Structure formats: C-alpha cells, structure tokens
Amino acid sequence: MRKGPSSALLLEDAVSVAVFRAEVDAWSRRIGVAPKEVHLRQMRRKWASCSSAGRVTFDTDLLRQPAAFRAEAVVHELLHLKVPNHGRLFRALLKAQLWASGREEFS
C-alpha cells in the first residue's frame, strides 16, 4: 500500500504499539489469516507490505493515522495472505471486509 496524502491526524486516533498489534490480531482472526510475522518500522514509500513468506510490515506512521485509515491498511495487507494481487477478487474482499466493519474506504 503506497503512501500518499492522508487525513488530518486527530489526537484521539493515535494509538500505542500494543493497541495497534491488538487491531492487527483482531483483523487477522476476522479475516481468517495467520501472519507468520508482524513488524512495525519506518517506511519511506509505503504504509505497509506483505511478503510471500507471510511477513506483514507496517509503517510506524500508521500509529498516528485515523482509525479508519489504519483499518484499511491492515485489512489490505492481511488480505494479501489470501490473495497475492490487486485483482477483482482482492478488491471485492477488501470492500466487503471494510463495509462489514462499517469503515469507509480511502482508496
């Protein structure tokens, strides 16, 4: 997921690493995936990435983004554990997961 302009930060949307990891765990269970590794680190060009080995990496800047934006980034990368491309199936699953959760999409 490439970085681009994001919504303005609201202080109540900033979360700790522990809360973010709990969000990732909750979404993993909901989607039915089990990432082998979850990392948080600074990334220059992307909000997140997913390797074919099952490692999901998130940019630390996500901790300071609105909850809906974080949710989309997390769901986007976790879905790559099921669908490795951005085709029709991927887009439909992303939309379905975000719609079911009441989140609005940013993309």
Number of C-alpha atoms within 10 A of each C-alpha: 16 11 12 9 6 10 11 9 12 11 10 10 14 18 16 10 13 9 12 21 15 12 15 21 17 12 19 18 10 11 16 12 16 15 17 11 12 15 13 17 13 14 15 10 11 14 22 23 20 21 15 9 10 17 17 22 21 24 19 17 15 23 18 18 21 19 20 18 20 22 22 21 22 25 21 23 24 26 23 20 23 14 14 14 12 13 9 9 11 17 15 11 17 21 18 12 20 17 12 10 11 10 15 14 14 10 6
